[in-house]
């Protein structure tokens, strides 16, 4: 995936730069559901980061 495309998908919400789950899933070439399951199963790896 082109760097410019990724940068265009980063948005700012309440002064935080974020990327939406469906864009991340596309980046990693998985379904959104699979990405969310992986996060739930490995939540300790995401400590200190806001992931909803």
matplotlib code that plots the C-alpha trace (Angstrom):
import matplotlib.pyplot as plt

x = [0.0, 1.3, 2.5, 0.4, -2.7, -1.9, -1.2, -4.6, -6.4, -5.0, -7.5, -7.4, -10.0, -9.7, -6.1, -5.3, -4.1, -6.0, -6.7, -10.1, -10.4, -11.6, -8.6, -6.2, -7.8, -7.4, -3.8, -3.1, -5.3, -7.7, -11.3, -12.2, -13.7, -10.4, -8.4, -10.7, -10.4, -6.6, -6.6, -8.9, -6.7, -3.6, -4.8, -1.6, 0.3, -1.9, -1.6, -1.0, -2.7, -6.3, -7.9, -11.7]
y = [0.0, 3.4, 5.6, 8.5, 6.4, 5.4, 9.0, 10.1, 7.6, 9.0, 11.4, 13.6, 13.3, 15.3, 16.1, 12.4, 11.0, 7.8, 5.3, 3.6, -0.2, -1.0, 0.9, -1.0, -4.3, -3.3, -2.4, -5.9, -7.6, -9.2, -8.7, -6.1, -8.8, -10.7, -7.6, -6.9, -10.5, -10.3, -7.1, -8.6, -11.7, -9.7, -6.6, -6.5, -5.6, -2.6, -1.2, 2.5, 2.9, 3.7, 1.1, 1.0]
z = [0.0, -0.9, 1.9, 0.7, 0.9, 4.5, 5.5, 3.9, 6.1, 9.4, 10.9, 13.9, 16.6, 19.8, 19.0, 18.6, 15.3, 14.6, 11.9, 11.7, 12.2, 8.7, 7.2, 9.5, 8.5, 4.8, 5.5, 7.1, 4.5, 7.0, 7.8, 10.4, 12.6, 12.6, 13.5, 16.5, 17.7, 17.5, 19.6, 22.2, 22.5, 22.8, 24.7, 26.8, 23.6, 23.2, 26.7, 26.7, 23.3, 22.7, 20.6, 20.3]

ax = plt.figure().add_subplot(projection="3d")
ax.plot(x, y, z, "-o")
ax.set_aspect("equal")
plt.show()
